[in-house]
Amino acid sequence: MDEKSRVLVVGGTGYIGRRIVKASLAEGHPTFVLRRPEIGLDIEKVQMLLWFKKQGAHLVEGSFSDFQSLVDAVKQVDVVICTMSGVHFRSHNILMQLKLVAAIKEAGNVKPPDNILSQRQLVEKWEELLEKKLEKITISEQDFLAPMKDLDYAEQVGVGHFYHIFYEGCLTNFEIGEEASKLYPEVKYTRVEEYLKMYL
């Protein structure tokens, strides 16, 4: 059996994070979960961390206010998966994630993916397959945000997420992680070209 990648999950007690931790453990990866002192006495999160530990996960101390602790955590693994919410106004999670990116670069042992396509590259793939140029329509930031005042709070949050993704690029302006096919080599992956051809 091939040696499994060591995986560090940041944000492991969140809605998505807990599922990533469980999946990583189920796949037999040595799984590390960043335990941040900021969680304090949040009983639900503490209990979840203890459950992860019982299942074989390694709890790694680390804090976004202690850069070296992040570097030390990253040095123990091959893959880093950050499942922290991309947009969280009260805790500025995006800025904190940039610290994680810096720690990954400093550690030097986690390699960035080499085949992620930008939106522009994806459109170019479409055009290449269709053998013609696609008409592109843009919407200004002001026009995109204008309808928000008529939406309820939940819908405003959704629009806010899309604004941060498509206008600020805050979820795609850095490169981290490991190529997915190396993390899960047993999965049959579909190349972008093959996927797009299904819609032709």
N, C-alpha and C positions, 0 to 999 in steps of 0.2 A: 504494500500500500504506500502511495506517495505521501511524503511529509506534508501535512496540512499547514496552510498559512496561519500565522498568529494574528488574531484580529483584535483591535482595540475599538470598542464602541463608546463614543462620547455622547452623552444624553441617553444612556441606556435605560433610564427609568421612565422615559416619556412614552407616549402612545405608540410611536413607531419604533423607538429604541428598544423597548422590551421585547418586541417581536423579532427584531434583528438579533438581539442577544440569544433568544431561544432558538432561532433558526441556525445561527452560527454554532451553538452548542450541539444541536441535533445533527449538523453536518460533520461533527467531530473536530472542528477547529479549536485550537487552544484560544479561549475567548477571554479577553481582558475588558473590564468595565471601569471607566474612569469614575472614581468616587470623589465628588467635590465636597469640601467641607461646607460649602454654601447651603447644602440641603438641610443642615442643622438637624432638628428633631422632627422632620417631616416623616411621621410614622409610616405612611404608605411607602415612601421611597426607601426608607431604611429596611423595611420588611422585604421589599422587592430585591434590594441588594443582597440581603441575607439568603433569600431564596436562590438567587443567581449563584452565590457561593456554594450552596448545598448541591447545586446541579453541576458544579465543577468549574465555574468561572473564577477568574482571578480578579480581585478588587484592587485597583491601582489608585493610590492617592494622587490627586492633582488638582490644581486650582488655576483659574484664568488670571488670578492676581499674582501668581507665582510662576513666571515664565519657565524657570528651570525645571519645575515639577512637571510641566507639560512635556518638555523635551525629554526628561527621564522616562516618562510614561511611553512616549512614542518610540524610544529606543528599544523597548522590549518587544515590539511587534513588527509585522511585515505589512499590515494593512490597517488603515484608520478609516472608520466609518463614523461620520458625524451626523447624528439624527436630531440635533437641537433644532428647534423651530427656526425657520429662516427669518421670520419677522416677529419680533416680540418687543414692542416699543418700550416697555418698562425696564427690561434688562439689557437692551441693545445687543441681542444675541449675534447679529451680523458682525459687529465690531469684535466681539469675543471670538468668533470663529476665525477672524483674520489673525488673531493671536495664535490660534491652533495651527493655521497654515504656516505662520512664521516658525513655530516649534517643529513642524514636520520638516521644513527646509533646514533648520538648524540641526536636527537629529541626523538627517542625511541618509537614512536607511529605507525610507518609504519612497518608492518611485512613482512619479505622476503618470496618469494614463496617457497613452499615446494615440488614441483613436477616437476621442470625443469630438463630435462635429458641432460647430457653431450653427446658429440658425441660418446664417448666410450660406455656409457650406451645405446644409441640408437642402436649401432652396436650389443651390447650384446642382445638387444631385438630381433633384426633380427635373430641372431644366434639361440636364444631360439625357435623362431617360426619355423625356418627351420630345427631345430634339427641337425645342423652341424656348424662347424667353417668356417667362411668366410676368404678367402685369402685377406690379407691386403697389399697394395702397398704404399710405401712412396716416396715422392719426396723431395729432399733436397731444402733448401731455395735458394741456388745458381742456381740449375736447374730450379726452379720455376720462378725466376726473370730474368734469362738469355734472354728469348725471348723479354723482354720489349723494348730493344733498337731498335727493328724493328717495333714497334707499333706506331700508331699516339698518340697524347696527350690524347684524350678521352679514348682510350683503355688502356693506361698506368695508368690512374686514376682508371679504373675498376680493373686492376690487383693489383694495390696498395691496394685497398679496401680488395680484397681477401687475400692478403698477411697479412694485419693487423688482419683480422679475423682468418685465419687458422694457421698462424705461430706465431703471437704475442699474439693472444687470447684477443686483447684489447677490444673487444665488449662483452666478456663473462667471464671476470676475476673478476666479482663482483656480488653480489646478492642484488637486490633491488626490490621493488614493491610489489604488492598484487596479490594473486592467481586470475587469470582471471575469473574463474567461480564465485568468490565472487563479482567481479566488475559487471559482466553481468550475473546474475543467470537465466535470461529468455532464454539464448542461450543454444541450445542442443549441448553439446561438444562431440567430438569423442576422445576416449582414444587412446594413441599411438598404443597399440596392435591392436585395431580395424582398425586403419588407415593402419598399415603395412600389415594386412591380405588382404587388397584389391589388393595388388601387388603379392600375392603368387599364 
